[in-house]
Amino acid sequence: MPLAARTPAVAVPPWLAHALRAQRGPVPWSAVVRGGLAAGPLLLVAVLAGRPSAGVVAALGAMLAGINDRPGSRRTAVRRLGLPALAGACGLLVGSYTGEHVGPLALTGVLTGLGLIAGAVSAVGPVASGAGTQLLVGAAVGAGMPLPEPGWQRALLFLAGAGWLLALRLVLPTPGAPSGDYRFDGERAAVAGVYDAVAALLGAAGGPDATTRRAALTAALDHAQDALSGPRLRRYAVSGTERRLHAQYVAALPLAEAATALAWAEDPLPPRTVEGPRRLAAAVRGGRHPGPLPAPARSAPALRALDDALLHAADAFDRGAGTPHRGTHTRRRTAGSVLRTALGAGGREYGLRVALSFGAAAAVAQALHHTRWYGLHAHWYWLPATAVFLVKPDLGPLASRVLCRAAGTVLGAVAFAGLALLLPRPAGLVALVALCGALIPVATRHFAAQTAVVTVLVLALVMVGGEPGASWSRIGETLLACAIVLLVGHLPALGHRGGTVRERLTRAAQATDAYLAHVLGDGTADDRTGRWTLRREAYRALAEARAAIDLAAAELPALARHLEGTDGVAATLERLVDTTTACAVHLDDTGRIAPRHTERLRELLDELAERRERAGLSEVAVQLTPTSPGQG
């Protein structure tokens, strides 16, 4: 018997599997170039001007902005990079003046309060989470890093560093992008990705990959929405290129709806069905007309809907720029909804854990600093700043974050210790900062790699700023921060466990209920724009809930067991939204909902009630209106 047949497979625990998993994809060369041109050149200019400490702060702002520099449109980069940078500058300002004028106890209290606010705000979304992180990191650095500049100058230098990277993001063209207005390369790629995802879903209909492809279509639509709905100075799109991309995105929505209905039917489709969306994707990328599109058979309501959507898309592509569009089928979040999210179960739980982790790390760091553990050099900020990244759930489950942070810090500290002996100063250190800045976009694929690169970069900045090497003390401080966050992360009394997952599932159920009520109510055929908006909200809310559930499932068993059964609730909600979409397509074609759809809806609602009761989620409720018109 072969050895492989006799050796039992070793089951890797989910928390360890997550720590070993890395993202894949092409190298983001644009971001690599921007990273190489950001922190290093800023530091070089400051060193040549005789102000190395100013260069350290500016390079720090550029580094943190580089961590947030992700693929997408230039407009969304303004929000993704700019808002966290503003928060980091505010944190630097508060930390600098607080550290100068108050004692250790009051300083710890202020930092703990900032942690509570930043943690609660982080529940609002990814950009808010990035802003909360930079607020706390800036506060720790401002209070602990010995710099000659006053607090207001530090804040301006930090903003200048982040603003320099943002300017590079807005000005530099994308390498290898097709000809045309390069300012909209991100939007063009995002819209083309939607048509590619539609084609992939149609090709997977009737097969085992249909569910995965539908989730990929949701992600593509979310990405396109974000790319097209960034901040703007004017209410409407003014550029002809931008108006054309908006029209092409809107034309993809009925295609996505029809493709979802066809995948729900679980019947394989002929290969020619996918050719139309593929040609449309190529036309978006190349900025040209798609030419004749192969028409699918019109033998079923969903196929007729697909054919009509293709005709509508061809017309939209032929019209060119079209008219200004007011939005991307999203509703703006009000200040009240943002506040409710921050003060909700997820915000309260995360805020308490961030406050306690950050505050405890600051208190321990202050105690070690005032007992001269660090000698004559004050660099206690590393401990609370490390705790901020460790307590941040966006970077993975708690155990995975701790393992990756510890491993990355050790690797980075050892690498820097060796490089510091070989590189000339300060020229070699400046070159090392530039190299690390270029590596950050690639290193973000794995938290340990990102930690190693950032550790080398920060240690180089510290040495350029005049502090001696602190590689080995960084390892000890990181391990201490890991112990603090592990302890706080497993405390049972800090809010209801799984608050973020429960809140997102509740939000997904509410969006599903609104979508179902709209489809089964009056006037759905006359308000397709409203229907598409509700469908997008339901799928986006479900994607956010699924991401939170997958993250929680990779926690240690002591934490993961609190959310058992939530994945089944999310799966049922996803099937319910898919069925509602199939109902809408059938209702558009026939004016009635088939008995098959009604029966499936009732089955899913019964399944949802059973699963939510088993998972203890009484707030996750969806109702089928019994007197809805058009039912068979």
N, C-alpha and C positions, 0 to 999 in steps of 0.2 A: 504494500500500500504506500502511495507517495506520502512524503512528509507533510505536504500541504493538506492532504485529506485527513491525516491523523492529528494535526494540530488544531485545537479549537480556536475560533476567532475570539479575540480579546475585545470586549465591548468597552469603548472609551466613554467615560462619563461626559454628559453634555457640557458641563462647565470646563472640562479640560479640552474637549473637542473644539469649543469656541476659541479657546486661547491659542490653539494651533492653526486655526483657520485664517487665511489671508484672502483679501479681495484680489481679483484678477482683472485684466484688461490692458489696453494699449497704454504706453507711456504717455502721460499728458505733457508733451513737449512744450506747449505754450506756457503752462504753469512752471515747468522746470526753468525756462528762460527767464520768466518773471522773478522767480525765486533767486536765481543767480544774480539778477540786476538790482535786487532790493536791499537786503540787509548789508551785504558786503560793501558795495559802493558807498552807502551812507556812512558806514563806519570808517571807510578809507578817507572820505572827505573830512570827517570830524578829526581823525588822527592827524591829517596834514594841516588842519587848522589849529592844532594844539588843544582841541576840546574832546579828548577821547570819551569822557563821561557822557557828553551830549550824544555822541555817536552810539554809545551803548543803549541809551534809552530809545533813540530813533530806530536802531536795529531791532530792539525788543518789540516795538510796535509793528515793524515790518514782519518779524517772525510770526507773531500771533495772527496777523492778518493772513500770512501765507498758509497757516493751518486751516483757515476758513476759505481759502481760494479753491473752490470746487468747479467742475464743469457746469456750464450754463450760460445764460445771456449776460451781456455787459450790464444791462439795466438791473438785473437781479443781484449782480455783484456789488452794486452800490449799497444795497441793503444788507447783503450777507457780510460784507467787509466793513461797511461804514458804521452801522449801528453798534456792533461789538467794539469797534475802535473807540467810539464815543464813550461807551460804558467803561472801557479800560482806562481812558484818560480821566474820567471822573473818579474811578477807583484810585488811580495814582495820585490825584489831587487830594482826595480825602485821606488816604494813607500817609502821604507826606506830611501834611500839617498835623494830623492826629499823632503820628509818631514823634513829632518834634515837641508837642506841647502837653501831652498827657503822660501819665505813668503807665506801667505795664498792665495793671488791673483794668484801668479805663480803656486802654488800647485793646485789650482782649475783648472787653464788652462791646466796643464799637465794631470790631471785626466780626464778632458773633452776630450782631444785629445785621450787618451787611450780608452775612451768609444766609440769614433767614429770608431777607428780601430777595437776594439773587436766586436762591433755591426755589422760592415760590414762583418768581417770574419765569424761571427756566421751564416750567410746565406748559407755558403758552405755546412754544414751538421751537424749532431748531435755531432760528436767528436769535430768539430771546434767550435760549440756553447758551449760545455763544457769547451773548452780551453779559449774562450772569457770570460766566467763567472768567471773562476778561476783567469784569469789575472786581472780582475777588483777587485775581492774580495781580492786577494793578495795585490794589490796596495793600497786599502783602509786600510787594516790591517797594512801593512808595514808603511804607513804614520801616522796612528792614534794610534796604540797600543803601549804603553810605554814598551819597552823591552830593557834589558841591552846588548843583543848581537848586533854586527854590522850587516849591511845589508847582507853581503855575508854569514855569519853564519846562519842568518834566512832562506835564500834561501836553503842552504844545509840541514838544519834541516827539512824544509818543504818537500824537495825531499826525505829525509830519511823516513819520516812518510808515504808518499805515496808509496815509494818503498817497505817499509815493508809490506803494505797491498798487493801490487802487487806480492811480493814474496810468501806470503801466498796463493794468488790466483793460482800461478803457481805450488806450491809444494804440497799443501794439496789435498788428494784424495777426490772425491765426495762421500758422504755417500750414501749407497744403490745402487751405480752404478754397472752394471754387470761386471763380471770378464773380464780381458783384460788389455790393455794398458790404464791406467786411465788418461794419459795425453790428450787423445782424446775423453773424455766423452762428452764434449760440441759438438764436430763435429758429434759424433755418434747420439746423441739425435736430432740434427738438421736435419741430413739426414733421420733418421727414421720418423721425423715429416713430411717430404715431402711425403713419401709413405702413411702415415696416411691421409694426406690432399687429396691425389689423390683418396684414397678409399672413403673418405667422399664426394668428389665431384661426383664420380660415383654413390654413393648411393642416392645423391640428384638430379640426372638428371631427368628432367621432373617434378620436384616439385617446390614449392615456395622458397625453401632454396638454389637453385642452384647458384644464384648470390652471396649470402653470402659465400657459400663454395668455389666458385672460388676466391673470395677475400682472403679467408683463405689460399688457395693454394699459391697465390701470396706472402702472408706474410711468409709462410713456406719456399718457395724458396728463398726469400730475406734473411731470417735468415740463411739458409744453405749456401748461397753464402758468406755472411759475415763471417760465422764461418770457412769456408774453405779457405778464401782469406786473412787471416790476415798477418801481417809482418813476414817474414822468413829470415834466414841468407843465405839460398841457394835458387836457382831459382826453383828447382823442389822438390817435396815431396820425402824424402829419406826413411822414415819409411814405412815398409810394411803395417802397420795398416792405415797410412794416405793415401797411394796410393789406398788401398782397398776402403776407404771411398770416395775418389775422383771418383773412377770408379763407385761406387754405386750411387753417386750424378748424374753423367753424364747419367747413365742408367735411372734415374727417369725423365729426361727431355722429351724424347718421350712419356713416360707414361702421363706426365702432359699435353702435347700437345694433345694427343688422348682424354684424359678425358675432356679437354676444348671443343674440337669439339663435343663430345657426349653430353655434357651439353648444347651446343649451339643448337643442334638439338631438344631439349626439348622432347625427347622420354624416358619414364622410362626404366630402364635396369633391367634384372633379378638379383636376389641377389648374384648369384655366380660370377658376374662380379667384385665385390669388394673384393673377397677372395684373389686373387693374390697379389694386393698391400698390403693388410693387412699382409699376410705371409712374404712379403719382408720387411715390417717395423719391424716385430718381429725378422727377421733374422739379420737386422742391429743392433738392440738393443742387441741381444744375441751373436753377432759375430759368427754366424753359417750359414750353407747353408739353403736356404728356402725349399728345397725338391720339389716335384712335384707341379706345379702351375696349377690350373684349367683354361682351355682355354675358353675365351668367344666365342660366335657364330661369324662367319665371314660373316655376311649377309649384312654389310654396310661398306663403306670405313673407317669410324672412328673405327668400331669394328675390322676390319682387322688391322688397325694401332695399336690398343690396344693390339691385340694378338701378333703382331710382336714385340711390345715394351716389352711385358712380356717375350717373348723368348730371346730377347736381354738382358734383365735384368737378367734372369736365367743364361745365359751364362757368364755375367759379374760377378755374384756372385760365379759361379763355378770356374772361372779363378783365384780367390783369389786376390793377391796383384796387379797383372797386371803391367803395365808400368807407369813411372812417367807422371803426367799430368801437363800441362803448365799453367793452369788457370781454372777458373770456369765460363767461358763464360761471362766475364766482360771485359770492356776496361778501362784501367787506365785513370784517369782524368789528363789531362796535366796541367802544371802551368798556361797556358793561360786560360783554361776553368775555373779554380779555381778563377783566377783574375777577369774574366768577371762576374762570379757569385757574387763575393764580391762587384764589382762596378756596378752591375745591379740594376734594380729598387728595388728589395727586399732588397739587401744589403744596398743601399743608404737610403731607408726609415728606416730600422731597425737601421742602424748606427746613423742616426740623432736622433732618439728617445732615444737610449741608451745613446748617448753623452749628450743630454739635461737633461735626467733624472738623470744620474750619476753626471753630472756636477752641476746641481741645488742642488741635495742632498748634494754634497760635500761643495758647497758654503754656504748653510744653516747651515750645521754642523760646518763649520769653524766659522761662525758668532756666533753661540751659544757657541762654545768652547772659543773663545777669549773674549766673554762677561761674562765668568765664569758661564754660565748656568749649566755646569756640576760640578761646585765647583772646587776643586783642582785636580780632577782625569780626565785625558784625555782619553775618550773612545768614541770620536765622530765618529769613523769608522763604528759604527753600522748603522747609517743612510744611507750613500752611499752604504754599502754592502747590506742592505735590498732592496734598490732601484734596484740593479743589478738583484736580483732574481724576483722582481716584474715586471720588464720590459721584462723578458725572456719569449717569447711566447711558448717555449717547454713545459712549466708547465701548460698550459691551457689558456683560454681567459682572457682578462685583468680584467674584473669584478670578475671572479672566483678566479684569483690569489690574488686580493686585499682582498676579503672576507676571503679566506683561510689563507692568511698570517696574517691578523689581528687576526682572531680567534685562530690560532695556537700559535701566540706569547703570547696572553693573557693567554691561557691555560698553555703554557710552563713556563711563568714567575711566574704565581701563584703557579704552582706545585713546581718550584724550591725554591720559597720563603718559602714554607712549609718544603721542604726537608732540606734546609740549616739550619733550626733551630734544626733539629733532628740528622743530620748526623755528626759524628766526623770529624775533619779536621786534616790532609788532606786525611786520609784513606777513609773516607766515600765519599768524592768528587771524588777520583780516581775510586772507585767502581761504582759511578754513571756514570762517563764517559764511563767505560767499558760496563755498561748496556745499555746506550744510543747508543753506537757504535753497539751493537748487535741488537738493535731495528730498526736502520736506514733502513736495507733492507726490513723490513716489512712495515715501515712507509712510504716508497716511493710510496705506492699505493694510497695515498691521500696527496695532498699538505699541508693541514692543519695539518695532523698527522706528516708529515715530519718536518714541521716548529716547532711544539711543541717539538719534540724530539731534533732537532738541537738547539733550544733555551735553553733547559735544559743543553745540552752538552756544549754549548759555555759559558753559565753563570758559569758552574762548572769550566771550564778551566780558565776563567777570575779570579775567586776567588782563584784558586790554584796559579795563577800567581801573586797574591799579591794585586789585586784590591778588594775593598769592593763590596758587593752585589749591583747589578744595575738592579734588576728585574723590578722595576716600571718605571725607566727612559727608559728601553728598550721598554716598551709598548708605551710610548709617542713618541719615535723616530720612531717606526714602523708605528704608525698611521700617523705621519707626512710624512714618505716615501710613504705611500699609497696615501695620498692627492697629493703629487708631481707627482707620476707616473700616477694617474688618470687624472690629468690636462694635462700632456704632451701627454698621450695616446690619448686624444681627440682633440689635436690641429690639425686643418685642413691643415696647411700650410707645414707640414713636409713630403714632397714627395707625390707621387701619392698613394692614398688609395688602399690597397690590392695589393701592389707591389709583395709581396711574392707569393700570390695565382696566380696572372696573369703570373708571371715568370715561376712558376711550370707548369701551364696549357700550356704555350707556349712550354716548354721543352717536355711535354707529347705529344703535337701535333706533334712536330718535330720527336720524337721517333716513333710515330704511323705512320707518313708519310714514314719514312725510312723503317719500317717493311713492310708496305703495298707495297711499291715499290719493295722491295726485293722478296716478295712472288709472285707478278705478273710479275716480270722480268725474264730474261733468267737465266738458271742454278740453280734455287732454289733447285732442287732435288739433285744436286751435291754439294751443300754447306749448308748442314743442320746445321753444327756448326755455320756458320755465321747467319743463320736464327734464331737459338736458342738464340744467343747473342742478336740479335735485338729484339726478342720477350721478353726476360728478361728485356732489357732496357725499352721497352715500358710499360710493366706491372709495373716495379719499379717506373718509372716516374709518372704513373697514380696513384699508391698508395701514393706517396708523395704529389701529387696534391690533392687527395681526403682527406688526413689527414689535409692539410692546409685549405681546404674548410670547413671541419667539425669543425675545430677550430674557423674559422672566423664566422661560422653560430651561434656559441654560445656566440658571443660578444653582448654587448648592442646594441639596435636597431640603435643608431647613427652611429655605426661602421659596423654592419652587413649589413645594407641596401646598402652599396657601392659594395657588391659582390653578389647581387641577380642574379640568373640565372647561376652562375658558376657551381653549382652542376649538372644542366642539361647538360651543356657542357661536364663535366667530365663523366657523365653516358653515353652520346653518344659516347665519345671516347673509353670507356671501351667496349661497344657493338661492336664498329668498330674493335678493336683489337681481340675480341672473334671471330668475323666473319672472319677476316683475318686468324686466326689460323685454323678455319674450312676449309677455302679455301686451305691452305697449305696441310692439311691432305688429302683432296679430290684430290688435284693436284698430290700428291705423288702416290695415288692409281690408278688414271685414266689417268693422263697426261693432263687433261683439268679441267677447272673450270666450275662447273655447272651453268646454267642460274639462278638458285635460289640464288647462292652466289653472282653473279654479280648484280642481281636486289637488293639484300639486301644491298650490298655495296653502290650502288647509293642512295638508300633511306636514309641510315645513313649519307652519305656525304651531302645530301640536308638538313637533319635534323640538322646536325652540323652547316651548314652555317646559318640556321635560328636562332639557339640558340645562336651562337656567336654574331650575329648581335644584338639580343635582349639584350645580356649581355654586349655589347660594347667591344668585344674581337676580333678585326679585325686581330690580329696577330696569332690567333689560327686557322691554316688552314691546311687541308689535301686534297690531290688531288688524283684522280683515273686516272692512265695513260690510255688514250683511246686506245692505240695500243698495249697493253700488250699481249704477246703470251699466248696461252693456255686458253683464255676465250671462254666460250660457247656462 
